[in-house]
């Protein structure tokens, strides 16, 4: 373990030096030290007739595993870049890689050089051992799961078996150069899949040195890309996506993925996860597995949400509150106090008739049921995903995935920037480290920057609130004096107009701040110099998620928990900054405004996200390829075709996860206000899967394959949001909806046995004497001479001895709200934890298969060792003693017993 761990953290030249003491004589340099020794000369190949749409070197045998490109620009840095490339490519050759360069005259624009890289067998087996890559040793003989009788009903949604399972299932073991005959090596050129090959080559590229500058050793392709020495580095797609390659040796996996997965017309089909994993690697495969599972689970939530919405729709006519508001004899006679100072007028309650009817769609008994249901649904989703993830770990050979070697490897940037070294207590070897003082300074700068940007979001939210307060009077005056708006004045109230425009303004601010903060978050994470790849991803994830959480949800939290809660009462209103009067809720409640806010932000984000993900890359690629269409297809080389595509960066999946987790927050944190949110999310995700697959297959260069056995830190974020959602939905039902006040009135204050809810509107509105208005609040006009107005609160009337103080009903309702929150939270949490305890994280059959495979794998390895020992005994090897033979047999027996 220590030997492999050490090799994984050293650069190639260091490995060679540590072996022999000289750079030129290292074992890595002995494999193949001359590039192009097998390449025919230019005179032997007629390039005018050779098709360049190929994934092989000119000899048609050696596969292109990676491509580097650069432009030979004659600026002041030209000589330095030339020297870097010369040194870097020389070191790649010393590491055993084979290079073949395409002159710029052969490129489409006559400016770009392409360096094609091939990893020969000796390099592949060396680094397969370093990276602990598992390879087949025997075909899996464990019986597959018993078929479900209902599977025939799912036939229309299935893909062909060859697409779903492109390879047989094997028992696997970590590769070792000393045991090559143990593995199922039928053909050395195809034994390692293209994704494994490009992963190995990328590992070499990120650690290969290219010289010393300013007294520091420089290495890694990332630095060379950043300083412009190379313009791109990427593995090749295996063919064009719209047609199969003419080469019979090509697997055409990209074409298969496009035809069976990346087209929208296949939206109802299952995803070929095994093929995705084989082509793109486990990290991308696990993302699409999670996204597909999330979408499947959304179907149940969407169905229940639609049922709750339909309940509200069908019971609209039975809603006594909206009936009383719309009744001219009740709502038409109730005069409401002005909603702003001086400019606003007195208004009749029945002007909010339509909005009160629509609010019943979301503010009804089904809201409570749906909030509780979603609290349980999110637990089922997370627990069943753990089971699905465990099954994928077994099927994709990730059970013994060694985190230390794959994710905890030192980042090349860390090794380059940390000049000081200290002894590792585990490996007892010197390795770079960042002094504690430097870490403290960097964390202080990072924390201050994050705090500043979070404060900026809160400031922008306050600015939107000020906008709402400032323009309300303008909307009220406009709708009162504009005759053309009179027909829709019942539907488009000043409150709704203010809410809609403020939501749109808030969405624009969110998008602008997102764009800027993404750059800032990456910069401060780079500045911290995280030690490992996992640390880097986790730190960036937490920074981005914290920012996005505040950015997207702050406006929804304001409407749900602050708007209308601290307004005071007529004559004693509360003011923001002693200038703008706090907003009031509609007489029908604030829930309809929360629904509006949620719909605009959530739908706007999804639409904008799809535009960014699909349309923008398509336009960029169309613009980049517009010249190539005038030339014969066989002259438009495979490496040039991929060069003209967009780059799927190291953070490509990060943004995909972030988008989905933010959506997850919308459908869990505020779902009590909008039961149709899961339906919108389901429709978006059906499109999202196909958009992501389409852009990855057609618009982006092939990403470097990477391993991952889970969704990482996102799992913990989802768990945290699941717990928070129970609290937020309990508060929404209690404080934002009118359910609790209605229930208190129904059971404690109703005066009619035949119609218990009649009189609720009059009961929920307090009386204010207009003559008590201070001059600051008093409307300029009162043409009808009203003496009293009503406002939404529970306070004593002006003729009572406790004038304008809260009534006992207010305290009863507050107590009921608090009791509801405590009861709902405890009930949902108890059910959540019970469900989580009942559902094991790993299915029983997967546990059995893991144990069975471990046993059989050990047996195969022991039998192999025993056979080799027998051969040594027969050949008279003195080192192979009879005691060693007996010990090996005893180990096999012990393994069987265990």
C-alpha positions in Angstrom: 0.0 0.0 0.0 2.8 2.4 0.9 4.7 1.7 -2.3 1.7 2.4 -4.4 0.7 5.5 -2.4 4.2 6.8 -2.8 4.2 6.3 -6.5 0.8 7.9 -6.9 2.1 11.2 -5.4 5.4 11.4 -7.4 5.9 12.9 -10.8 7.1 10.7 -13.6 10.7 12.0 -13.7 11.0 11.7 -9.9 9.9 8.0 -10.2 12.5 7.4 -12.8 15.2 9.2 -10.8 14.3 7.3 -7.6 14.8 4.0 -9.5 18.2 4.5 -11.1 19.5 7.9 -10.1 19.6 9.1 -13.7 16.8 10.7 -15.7 17.7 8.9 -18.9 17.9 5.4 -17.4 14.7 5.1 -15.5 12.3 2.2 -16.0 9.7 4.4 -17.5 12.1 5.7 -20.1 13.1 2.2 -21.1 9.7 1.2 -22.4 9.6 3.3 -25.5 12.0 6.2 -25.6 11.5 7.2 -29.3 8.2 8.5 -30.5 7.0 7.6 -33.9 9.5 4.7 -34.5 6.7 2.7 -36.1 5.2 5.6 -38.0 5.6 5.4 -41.8 7.3 8.4 -43.4 5.2 11.1 -45.1 6.1 9.8 -48.5 4.5 6.5 -47.7 1.1 8.0 -47.1 -1.0 9.9 -49.6 -2.7 12.3 -47.3 -5.0 13.5 -50.0 -6.7 10.1 -50.1 -6.4 9.2 -46.4 -9.5 9.8 -44.4 -8.6 11.9 -41.3 -11.8 11.0 -39.5 -9.9 8.4 -37.5 -9.0 7.7 -33.9 -5.7 6.0 -34.8 -2.2 7.2 -35.7 -1.2 7.3 -39.3 -0.2 3.6 -39.2 -3.9 2.8 -38.4 -2.8 0.6 -35.5 -2.0 2.7 -32.5 -5.0 4.3 -30.9 -5.1 8.1 -30.1 -5.6 8.3 -26.4 -5.2 12.0 -26.0 -4.7 15.1 -28.1 -2.9 18.4 -27.3 -3.3 21.4 -29.5 -1.4 24.7 -29.7 -1.2 27.8 -32.0 2.3 28.9 -33.0 1.8 32.6 -32.4 4.9 34.8 -32.8 4.6 37.1 -29.8 7.1 37.9 -27.0 6.3 34.6 -25.2 6.8 32.5 -28.3 10.3 31.3 -27.5 9.4 30.5 -23.9 6.3 28.5 -24.9 8.3 26.6 -27.5 10.9 25.7 -24.9 8.1 24.5 -22.5 6.5 22.4 -25.2 9.8 20.9 -26.2 10.7 19.9 -22.6 7.2 18.7 -21.8 6.9 16.5 -24.9 10.4 15.2 -24.3 9.4 14.2 -20.8 6.2 12.5 -22.0 8.3 10.4 -24.4 10.7 9.5 -21.5 7.6 8.4 -19.6 6.9 5.9 -22.4 4.1 7.8 -24.3 4.3 7.9 -28.1 3.6 11.2 -29.9 2.7 12.1 -33.4 2.4 15.7 -34.5 0.1 17.1 -37.2 1.6 20.2 -38.8 -0.5 23.3 -38.9 -0.7 23.1 -42.7 -2.9 20.0 -42.2 -5.4 21.8 -40.0 -8.6 23.5 -41.2 -7.5 27.0 -40.5 -3.8 26.5 -41.1 -2.9 27.7 -37.6 -3.2 24.9 -35.2 -0.8 22.1 -34.4 -2.1 18.8 -33.0 0.0 16.5 -30.9 -1.6 13.0 -30.8 -0.6 10.8 -27.8 -0.7 7.0 -27.6 -0.1 5.0 -24.5 1.6 1.6 -25.3 0.9 -1.6 -23.4 3.9 -1.1 -21.0 2.7 2.3 -19.9 -0.9 1.1 -19.4 0.0 -1.8 -17.2 2.4 0.3 -15.2 -0.2 2.9 -14.3 -3.0 0.5 -14.1 -1.2 -0.9 -11.0 -0.4 2.6 -9.7 -4.1 3.7 -10.0 -5.3 0.3 -8.7 -7.6 -0.3 -11.7 -9.7 -3.4 -11.4 -9.7 -5.7 -14.5 -11.6 -9.0 -15.3 -10.3 -12.3 -14.0 -13.3 -14.5 -14.7 -16.9 -14.2 -15.9 -19.4 -13.7 -13.2 -21.3 -16.9 -12.5 -23.6 -15.5 -9.7 -27.2 -15.9 -10.9 -29.0 -12.7 -11.8 -32.0 -11.4 -9.9 -35.3 -13.3 -10.3 -37.3 -11.6 -13.0 -40.3 -9.6 -11.8 -43.6 -10.8 -13.4 -44.6 -7.2 -13.9 -41.5 -6.5 -16.1 -43.5 -7.3 -19.2 -45.5 -4.1 -18.5 -42.2 -2.1 -18.6 -41.1 -3.5 -22.0 -42.0 -0.2 -23.9 -39.6 1.7 -21.6 -36.7 -0.8 -21.9 -33.7 -0.5 -24.2 -32.1 -3.4 -26.1 -30.0 -5.7 -23.9 -26.8 -4.9 -25.9 -27.3 -1.2 -25.2 -28.1 -1.6 -21.5 -25.3 -4.1 -20.8 -22.5 -3.7 -23.4 -20.1 -6.0 -21.6 -20.4 -9.3 -19.7 -20.3 -9.1 -15.9 -16.9 -10.2 -14.6 -15.2 -10.9 -11.3 -12.5 -8.3 -11.1 -9.2 -7.8 -9.2 -6.7 -4.9 -9.0 -4.2 -5.1 -11.8 -0.7 -6.3 -11.1 2.1 -6.6 -13.7 3.4 -9.7 -12.0 0.1 -11.6 -12.5 -0.8 -10.7 -16.1 -1.6 -14.3 -17.0 -4.3 -14.3 -14.3 -6.4 -11.7 -16.2 -8.7 -12.2 -19.2 -6.3 -10.5 -21.7 -7.6 -11.5 -25.1 -6.3 -8.5 -27.0 -3.8 -6.0 -25.5 -5.2 -3.2 -27.7 -8.7 -3.5 -26.3 -8.1 -4.9 -22.8 -8.1 -1.4 -21.3 -11.2 0.5 -22.4 -10.8 4.0 -24.0 -12.0 5.6 -20.8 -9.4 3.8 -18.8 -6.7 4.7 -21.3 -7.5 8.4 -21.3 -7.7 8.4 -17.5 -4.2 6.9 -17.4 -2.8 9.4 -19.9 -4.4 12.3 -18.1 -2.8 11.1 -14.9 0.6 11.3 -16.6 -0.1 14.7 -18.2 -1.1 16.3 -14.9 2.2 15.3 -13.3 4.8 15.5 -16.1 7.3 18.4 -15.5 8.3 20.9 -18.2 11.2 22.8 -16.6 12.1 25.2 -13.8 11.0 28.8 -13.8 11.8 31.4 -11.1 13.6 28.7 -9.1 10.5 26.5 -8.9 9.9 23.2 -10.6 6.9 23.5 -13.0 4.7 20.6 -14.1 1.3 19.6 -15.3 -0.8 20.2 -18.4 -3.2 22.5 -16.4 -0.5 25.1 -16.0 0.5 24.8 -19.6 -3.1 25.4 -20.6 -3.4 28.4 -18.3 -0.3 30.1 -19.6 -1.2 29.5 -23.3 1.5 27.0 -24.1 -1.2 24.6 -25.2 -4.7 25.7 -26.3 -6.5 22.4 -25.5 -6.0 18.9 -24.1 -8.7 16.3 -24.6 -9.4 12.6 -25.4 -11.3 11.8 -28.6 -14.8 10.8 -29.2 -14.8 7.4 -31.0 -16.9 8.5 -33.9 -19.4 11.2 -35.2 -22.6 11.2 -33.2 -25.0 11.1 -36.2 -23.4 8.1 -38.1 -21.2 5.1 -37.5 -17.5 5.2 -38.2 -16.3 3.4 -41.4 -13.5 1.8 -39.3 -14.6 -1.7 -38.3 -12.4 -1.5 -35.2 -14.5 1.4 -33.8 -17.1 0.6 -31.2 -19.4 3.5 -32.2 -20.4 4.0 -28.6 -21.0 7.7 -29.1 -23.4 7.0 -32.0 -25.2 4.4 -29.8 -25.5 6.9 -27.0 -26.9 9.5 -29.3 -29.5 7.3 -30.9 -30.7 5.5 -27.7 -30.2 8.2 -25.0 -29.4 11.7 -26.2 -32.5 12.3 -28.3 -35.6 13.9 -26.7 -37.9 11.4 -28.5 -36.4 8.8 -26.2 -37.5 10.6 -23.1 -39.7 7.7 -21.9 -36.8 5.1 -22.2 -34.5 4.0 -19.4 -31.0 5.3 -19.4 -28.1 3.0 -20.6 -26.1 3.6 -17.4 -23.6 0.8 -18.0 -22.8 2.3 -21.4 -22.6 5.8 -20.0 -20.2 4.5 -17.3 -18.1 2.7 -19.9 -17.8 5.7 -22.2 -17.6 8.6 -19.8 -16.5 7.0 -16.6 -18.1 6.3 -13.2 -18.3 10.0 -12.1 -20.5 11.0 -14.9 -22.4 7.7 -14.8 -23.3 8.2 -11.1 -24.6 11.7 -11.8 -27.0 10.4 -14.5 -28.0 7.5 -12.3 -28.9 9.9 -9.5 -30.7 12.3 -11.8 -32.7 9.5 -13.3 -33.6 8.1 -9.9 -34.6 11.6 -8.6 -36.8 12.1 -11.6 -38.5 8.7 -11.1 -39.2 9.5 -7.5 -40.6 13.0 -8.5 -43.3 11.2 -10.4 -44.9 10.0 -7.1 -44.6 13.5 -5.6 -46.0 15.1 -8.7 -49.1 12.8 -8.7 -49.9 13.6 -5.1 -49.3 17.3 -5.7 -51.7 17.3 -8.7 -54.3 15.5 -6.6 -54.0 18.1 -3.8 -54.2 20.9 -6.4 -57.4 19.3 -8.0 -58.9 19.1 -4.5 -58.4 22.9 -4.1 -59.8 23.4 -7.6 -63.0 21.3 -7.1 -63.7 22.8 -3.6 -63.3 26.5 -4.7 -67.1 27.0 -4.8 -67.4 25.6 -1.3 -64.9 28.0 0.3 -66.9 30.1 2.7 -64.1 32.7 3.1 -64.0 33.6 -0.6 -67.8 33.5 -0.8 -68.0 36.2 2.0 -65.3 38.3 0.4 -67.0 38.2 -3.0 -70.5 38.8 -1.6 -71.6 42.4 -2.2 -73.6 42.3 1.0 -70.6 41.3 3.1 -67.3 42.0 1.3 -68.8 44.9 -0.6 -69.8 46.6 2.6 -66.5 46.1 4.4 -64.2 49.2 4.0 -60.5 48.4 4.3 -57.9 50.8 5.6 -55.4 52.2 3.0 -52.4 50.0 2.2 -50.0 52.9 2.0 -49.7 56.4 3.5 -51.3 59.4 2.1 -51.6 58.3 -1.6 -53.7 55.2 -1.2 -57.4 55.3 -0.7 -59.9 53.3 1.3 -61.0 50.2 -0.6 -63.8 47.6 -0.5 -62.9 44.0 0.5 -64.7 42.5 -2.5 -62.1 44.0 -4.9 -59.9 41.1 -3.9 -62.5 38.5 -4.9 -60.6 36.8 -7.6 -57.3 36.6 -5.7 -59.1 35.1 -2.7 -60.7 32.4 -4.8 -57.3 31.5 -6.4 -55.6 31.4 -3.0 -57.9 28.6 -2.1 -56.2 26.4 -4.7 -53.1 26.3 -2.5 -54.4 27.2 0.9 -56.6 24.4 2.0 -56.7 21.2 4.0 -54.7 19.3 1.3 -51.8 21.7 1.9 -51.3 20.2 5.4 -51.5 16.7 4.0 -49.0 17.4 1.2 -46.5 19.1 3.6 -46.5 16.0 5.8 -46.3 13.7 2.7 -43.3 15.6 1.3 -41.5 15.3 4.6 -41.8 11.5 4.3 -41.2 11.4 0.6 -37.9 13.1 0.9 -36.8 10.5 3.4 -37.9 7.7 1.1 -36.0 9.3 -1.8 -32.7 9.6 0.1 -33.0 6.1 1.7 -33.9 4.4 -1.6 -31.1 6.3 -3.4 -28.6 4.9 -0.9 -29.8 1.4 -1.8 -29.6 2.2 -5.5 -26.1 3.7 -5.0 -25.0 0.5 -3.2 -26.2 -1.6 -6.1 -24.3 0.5 -8.6 -21.1 0.3 -6.4 -21.3 -3.5 -6.7 -22.1 -3.6 -10.4 -19.4 -1.0 -11.3 -16.7 -2.6 -9.1 -16.5 0.3 -6.7 -17.0 -1.7 -3.5 -13.3 -1.6 -2.6 -12.8 1.8 -4.3 -9.8 3.2 -2.4 -10.6 6.8 -1.6 -7.0 7.4 -0.5 -5.6 6.6 -3.9 -8.3 8.0 -6.1 -9.6 11.2 -4.5 -7.0 11.9 -1.8 -4.1 12.2 -4.1 -2.2 15.5 -3.8 -3.3 18.1 -6.3 -0.5 19.0 -8.7 -1.2 22.7 -7.9 -0.6 21.9 -4.2 2.6 20.2 -4.9 3.8 23.1 -7.1 2.9 26.0 -4.8 4.0 24.4 -1.5 7.7 24.6 -1.4 8.2 23.5 2.2 8.2 19.8 3.0 7.7 17.6 6.1 7.6 13.9 6.8 4.3 12.1 6.4 3.7 10.1 9.7 2.0 7.3 7.7 4.4 6.9 4.7 7.5 8.3 6.5 8.3 10.2 3.4 8.9 13.9 2.7 5.9 15.6 1.1 4.9 19.3 0.6 2.8 21.1 3.1 1.3 24.6 3.7 2.4 26.3 6.9 -0.3 26.9 9.5 0.1 30.7 9.4 -0.3 30.7 5.6 -3.5 28.6 6.0 -4.9 30.9 8.6 -4.3 34.0 6.5 -5.9 32.4 3.4 -8.9 31.2 5.3 -9.4 34.6 6.8 -9.4 36.2 3.4 -11.7 33.5 2.0 -14.2 33.8 4.9 -14.3 37.6 4.7 -14.9 37.4 0.9 -17.7 34.9 1.3 -19.3 36.9 4.2 -19.1 40.1 2.0 -20.9 38.4 -0.9 -23.6 36.9 1.4 -24.1 40.4 2.8 -24.3 41.7 -0.7 -27.2 39.3 -1.4 -29.0 40.3 1.7 -28.5 44.0 0.7 -29.9 43.3 -2.7 -32.9 41.5 -1.1 -33.5 44.6 1.1 -33.3 46.7 -2.0 -36.0 44.6 -3.6 -38.2 45.0 -0.5 -37.7 48.7 -0.6 -38.8 48.6 -4.3 -41.9 46.7 -3.2 -42.7 49.3 -0.6 -41.9 52.3 -2.8 -43.9 51.3 -6.0 -47.0 49.9 -4.3 -48.5 53.4 -4.0 -47.6 54.0 -7.7 -49.4 50.8 -8.8 -52.4 51.6 -6.7 -52.7 55.1 -8.1 -52.1 53.8 -11.7 -54.8 51.1 -11.5 -57.3 53.5 -9.9 -56.9 56.2 -12.5 -56.3 54.1 -15.7 -59.6 53.2 -17.3 -58.1 50.5 -19.6 -57.0 48.5 -16.5 -60.4 48.5 -14.8 -61.6 45.2 -16.4 -58.7 43.3 -14.9 -58.4 45.3 -11.7 -60.1 42.4 -9.8 -57.5 39.9 -10.9 -54.4 42.2 -11.2 -54.4 43.9 -7.8 -51.7 46.4 -6.7 -50.4 43.7 -4.3 -50.1 41.1 -7.2 -48.6 43.6 -9.6 -46.0 44.6 -7.0 -45.2 41.0 -6.2 -44.8 39.9 -9.8 -42.6 42.8 -10.8 -40.5 42.5 -7.6 -40.1 38.7 -8.3 -38.9 39.4 -11.9 -36.5 42.0 -10.6 -35.2 39.7 -7.9 -34.7 36.9 -10.5 -32.5 39.3 -12.7 -30.4 40.3 -9.6 -30.0 36.6 -8.8 -28.7 35.8 -12.2 -26.2 38.7 -12.2 -24.9 37.9 -8.8 -24.6 34.2 -9.7 -22.5 35.0 -12.7 -20.1 37.2 -10.7 -19.8 35.0 -7.7 -19.0 31.8 -9.6 -15.7 33.5 -10.6 -15.1 34.7 -7.1 -15.7 31.3 -5.5 -13.3 29.5 -7.8 -10.7 32.2 -7.2 -10.8 32.1 -3.4 -10.9 28.3 -3.5 -7.7 28.3 -5.6 -6.2 30.8 -3.3 -6.8 28.4 -0.3 -4.6 25.8 -2.1 -6.6 22.7 -1.0 -4.4 19.7 -0.5 -6.5 17.1 -2.4 -9.0 16.9 -5.2 -11.7 16.0 -2.7 -10.9 18.9 -0.4 -11.0 21.3 -3.4 -14.4 20.0 -4.6 -15.9 20.0 -1.1 -14.7 23.6 -0.3 -16.0 24.9 -3.6 -19.2 23.1 -3.2 -19.9 24.5 0.2 -19.0 28.1 -0.9 -21.2 27.9 -4.0 -24.1 26.2 -2.2 -24.1 28.7 0.7 -24.2 31.6 -1.8 -26.8 30.0 -4.0 -28.9 29.1 -1.0 -29.1 32.7 0.2 -29.4 34.0 -3.3 -32.3 31.9 -4.5 -34.2 31.3 -1.3 -33.9 34.7 0.6 -36.8 36.3 -1.3 -39.0 33.2 -0.6 -38.0 33.3 3.1 -39.0 37.0 3.2 -42.5 36.4 1.7 -43.1 33.3 3.8 -41.9 34.4 7.2 -41.6 38.2 7.3 -44.0 39.9 5.0 -47.1 41.0 6.8 -45.9 39.8 10.2 -44.5 43.1 11.5 -46.8 45.8 10.0 -48.2 47.2 13.3 -51.8 48.6 12.9 -53.4 51.8 11.6 -52.1 54.8 13.4 -49.0 52.8 14.7 -47.5 51.2 11.6 -43.9 50.0 11.6 -41.4 51.4 9.1 -38.3 50.2 7.4 -35.5 52.8 7.9 -38.2 55.0 9.4 -39.3 55.8 5.9 -41.1 53.0 4.1 -44.1 51.3 5.6 -43.9 47.6 5.9 -45.9 45.5 3.5 -49.2 43.9 4.4 -50.5 40.6 3.2 -53.6 40.3 1.0 -56.8 39.7 3.0 -56.7 36.2 1.6 -53.2 35.7 3.0 -49.6 35.8 1.9 -49.5 32.2 0.6 -50.6 33.2 -2.9 -47.8 35.7 -3.1 -45.3 33.0 -1.9 -46.7 30.8 -4.7 -46.1 33.6 -7.2 -42.6 34.2 -6.0 -41.7 30.5 -6.1 -43.2 30.0 -9.5 -41.3 32.9 -11.1 -37.9 32.1 -9.6 -38.1 28.3 -10.0 -39.5 28.4 -13.6 -37.3 31.3 -14.6 -34.2 29.4 -13.3 -35.1 26.3 -15.2 -35.8 28.1 -18.5 -32.6 30.1 -18.2 -30.6 27.0 -17.2 -31.7 25.1 -20.3 -30.9 28.1 -22.5 -27.4 28.3 -21.1 -26.9 24.5 -21.3 -28.2 23.8 -24.7 -28.6 26.8 -26.9 -25.4 28.7 -26.0 -23.1 25.7 -26.7 -24.9 24.9 -29.9 -24.5 28.5 -31.2 -20.8 28.5 -30.2 -20.2 25.2 -32.0 -22.1 26.2 -35.1 -20.0 29.4 -35.3 -16.8 27.5 -34.8 -17.6 24.8 -37.4 -19.2 27.0 -40.1 -16.0 27.0 -42.3 -15.5 23.3 -42.2 -18.7 22.5 -44.1 -17.2 23.7 -47.3 -14.5 21.1 -47.3 -14.7 17.3 -47.9 -15.6 15.4 -44.8 -12.6 13.1 -45.0 -10.3 16.2 -44.6 -12.0 17.3 -41.4 -10.1 15.2 -39.0 -11.5 13.6 -35.8 -9.2 15.7 -33.6 -10.2 18.9 -35.3 -13.9 18.0 -35.0 -13.5 17.5 -31.3 -11.3 20.6 -31.0 -14.2 22.7 -32.3 -16.5 21.5 -29.6 -17.0 23.1 -26.2 -14.9 22.1 -23.2 -16.6 20.1 -20.4 -14.4 21.4 -17.6 -13.5 19.8 -14.3 -16.4 21.7 -12.7 -18.9 20.6 -15.4 -20.7 18.1 -13.1 -20.5 20.5 -10.2 -22.8 22.9 -11.9 -25.2 20.1 -12.9 -25.4 18.9 -9.3 -25.8 22.5 -8.0 -28.7 23.2 -10.4 -30.6 20.0 -9.3 -29.9 20.6 -5.6 -31.3 24.1 -5.8 -34.3 22.7 -7.5 -34.6 20.1 -4.8 -34.7 22.9 -2.3 -37.6 24.6 -4.1 -39.7 21.4 -4.1 -39.0 20.6 -0.4 -38.5 23.8 1.5 -41.6 25.7 0.2 -43.7 22.9 -1.2 -46.6 23.6 1.2 -47.3 26.8 -0.7 -47.2 25.2 -4.2 -48.2 21.6 -4.6 -47.5 21.8 -8.4 -43.8 22.4 -7.8 -42.9 18.7 -8.0 -44.8 18.5 -11.3 -42.8 21.5 -12.7 -39.6 19.8 -11.5 -40.6 16.5 -13.1 -41.2 18.1 -16.5 -38.0 20.0 -16.2 -36.0 16.9 -15.3 -37.4 14.8 -18.1 -36.1 17.5 -20.4 -32.9 18.0 -18.3 -31.8 14.4 -18.7 -32.0 14.6 -22.5 -30.5 18.1 -22.7 -27.5 17.0 -20.5 -27.1 13.8 -22.5 -27.5 15.7 -25.9 -24.9 18.4 -25.0 -22.5 15.9 -23.5 -22.7 13.6 -26.6 -22.9 16.2 -29.3 -21.7 19.6 -28.1 -18.8 18.9 -25.8 -15.4 17.3 -26.1 -15.2 13.9 -24.4 -14.5 14.4 -20.7 -11.6 12.7 -19.0 -12.9 9.6 -17.3 -13.0 9.8 -13.5 -14.0 7.4 -10.7 -16.6 8.2 -8.0 -18.5 5.8 -5.8 -21.2 8.3 -4.6 -22.5 11.8 -5.2 -20.1 13.0 -2.5 -20.8 16.0 -0.3 -24.1 16.6 -2.1 -25.6 13.6 -0.1 -25.0 15.5 3.1 -26.4 18.7 1.7 -29.6 16.9 0.6 -29.9 15.3 4.1 -29.6 18.8 5.7 -32.2 20.3 3.3 -34.5 17.3 4.0 -34.4 18.1 7.8 -34.8 21.9 7.2 -37.8 21.3 4.9 -39.8 19.8 7.7 -39.3 23.0 9.8 -40.0 25.5 6.9 -43.2 23.7 5.8 -44.4 23.5 9.4 -43.9 27.3 9.7 -45.5 28.0 6.3 -48.6 26.1 7.3 -48.7 27.8 10.7 -47.8 31.4 9.9 -48.2 31.9 6.2 -51.4 30.1 5.4 -54.7 30.8 7.0 -55.3 27.2 8.1 -54.7 27.6 11.8 -56.8 30.8 12.3 -59.6 29.1 10.4 -59.4 25.9 12.5 -59.4 28.0 15.7 -62.4 29.9 14.6 -64.2 26.6 13.5 -63.7 24.9 16.9 -63.7 27.8 19.3 -65.4 31.0 17.9 -68.0 29.9 15.4 -71.5 31.1 16.1 -73.4 29.0 13.5 -73.9 25.3 13.8 -75.3 25.0 10.3 -72.4 26.8 8.6 -69.4 26.9 11.1 -67.2 29.0 8.8 -69.7 31.8 8.2 -68.6 35.0 9.8 -64.9 34.1 9.7 -63.9 37.1 7.5 -65.7 39.6 9.7 -64.1 37.9 12.8 -60.6 38.1 11.3 -60.7 41.9 10.6 -60.4 44.5 13.3 -62.0 47.9 13.4 -60.1 51.2 13.3 -61.5 54.7 13.9 -60.5 56.9 11.0 -60.3 60.0 13.2 -57.4 58.3 15.1 -55.2 58.4 12.0 -52.1 60.5 12.5 -51.4 63.1 9.8 -48.6 61.0 8.4 -50.9 58.0 7.6 -54.2 59.7 6.9 -55.3 59.5 3.2 -55.5 62.8 1.3 -59.1 62.1 0.3 -62.2 60.5 1.9 -64.9 61.4 -0.6 -67.5 59.0 0.9 -66.9 60.2 4.4 -66.0 56.8 6.0 -65.7 56.9 9.7 -64.3 53.4 10.3 -62.1 51.0 8.3 -61.0 47.4 8.8 -57.6 45.8 8.9 -56.3 42.3 9.2 -55.5 41.6 12.8 -57.1 40.5 16.1 -57.3 43.7 18.2 -59.9 45.3 20.4 -62.2 48.0 18.7 -61.8 51.7 19.4 -64.6 51.8 22.0 -63.1 49.0 24.1 -61.2 49.8 27.3 -58.2 47.9 25.9 -58.3 49.9 22.7 -56.2 48.4 19.8 -54.5 45.8 22.0 -54.5 42.2 21.0 -57.5 40.2 21.8 -57.5 36.8 23.6 -58.3 35.1 20.2 -54.9 36.4 18.9 -53.1 34.6 21.7 -55.3 31.4 21.2 -54.3 31.4 17.5 -50.6 32.0 18.4 -50.6 29.1 20.9 -52.3 26.9 18.3 -49.7 27.8 15.7 -46.8 27.0 18.0 -48.5 23.8 19.1 -49.0 22.8 15.5 -45.3 23.4 14.6 -44.1 21.2 17.5 -46.6 18.4 16.8 -46.0 18.4 13.1 -42.2 18.5 13.4 -42.2 15.7 15.9 -44.6 13.5 14.0 -42.8 13.9 10.7 -39.3 13.5 12.3 -40.4 10.3 14.1 -41.8 8.9 10.9 -38.7 10.0 9.0 -36.3 8.3 11.4 -38.4 5.2 11.6 -38.5 4.9 7.8 -34.7 5.5 7.6 -34.2 2.8 10.3 -36.5 0.3 8.6 -34.8 0.6 5.1 -31.3 -0.8 5.1 -28.7 1.2 3.1 -27.5 -1.9 1.3 -30.0 -4.4 -0.1 -29.6 -7.9 1.3 -29.0 -9.5 -2.1 -26.2 -7.0 -2.8 -24.6 -7.8 0.5 -24.7 -11.5 -0.4 -23.2 -10.9 -3.8 -20.4 -8.7 -2.4 -19.4 -11.5 0.0 -19.8 -14.2 -2.7 -17.6 -12.2 -5.1 -15.0 -11.5 -2.5 -14.8 -15.2 -1.6 -14.6 -16.3 -5.2 -12.0 -13.7 -6.1 -9.8 -14.7 -3.2 -10.2 -18.3 -4.2 -9.2 -17.6 -7.7 -6.2 -15.6 -6.6 -5.1 -18.3 -4.1 -5.5 -21.0 -6.7 -3.4 -19.0 -9.0 -0.7 -18.6 -6.4 -0.8 -22.3 -5.6 -0.5 -23.2 -9.2 2.5 -20.9 -9.6 4.1 -22.4 -6.5 3.6 -25.9 -7.9 5.3 -24.9 -11.1 8.2 -23.6 -9.2 8.5 -26.8 -7.2 8.4 -28.9 -10.3 11.1 -26.7 -11.9 13.3 -27.3 -8.8 13.1 -23.7 -7.5 15.0 -23.9 -4.2 13.1 -20.8 -2.9 9.8 -22.6 -3.2 9.8 -24.8 -0.1 7.3 -27.4 0.9 6.4 -25.4 4.0 5.4 -22.5 1.7 3.2 -24.8 -0.3 1.5 -26.1 2.8 1.0 -22.5 4.1 -0.6 -21.4 0.8 -3.0 -24.4 0.9 -3.8 -23.5 4.5 -4.6 -20.0 3.6 -7.1 -21.2 1.0 -8.8 -23.4 3.5 -9.0 -20.5 6.0 -10.5 -18.3 3.3 -13.2 -20.9 2.5 -14.0 -21.2 6.2 -14.3 -17.4 6.6 
